[in-house]
Amino acid sequence: MARHFTFLIASARRDGNTELLTRKAAEHLPAGYGQQWLHLMDLPLSPFQDIRHSVGVYPQPQGNERILFDATLKASDLVFAVPLYWYSVPASAKLYLDYWSGWLRVPAPISRPAWQAKHCGAFRRYPMKIRSAPILSSALSKSPPIISA
């Protein structure tokens, strides 16, 4: 199966440094690898409600959540493009991760081992100086991906 990279842009600014650096790095992916680029600001989610201890099973995603859910399922590799704001990720990235925790409890769209087989990494930009590491080459290796700085 060919690899498919889903890039989640978590910046509140289009074409910012984080996105531009991530796109530049993605140019080095092999030609046969699929790419999907999603701006989290274009797919707003409502506040996440943790129902693990009450209902226990999460409903099937709908709307923007469904778009992100389907993109996550399709991806062999997820790459977060996240600017760091005061040593933290943007709220949209945190909210996406909250929803992901709920998707693990959606009835049987994908097995837990299939979730665990996905590679996940981050491409991030620090204010005032740009540091990039080979996250994509790391994701292409057989070893577990490394979250890079």
Secondary structure, DSSP 8 states (H G I E B T S, - for coil): ---EEEEEE--SSTT-HHHHHHHHHHTTS-TTSEEEEEEGGGS--------TTTT-S-----HHHHHHHHHHHH-SEEEEEEE-BTTB--HHHHHHHHHHHHHTTSSSSS-HHHHHT-EEEEEEEBTTB-----HHHHHHSSS------
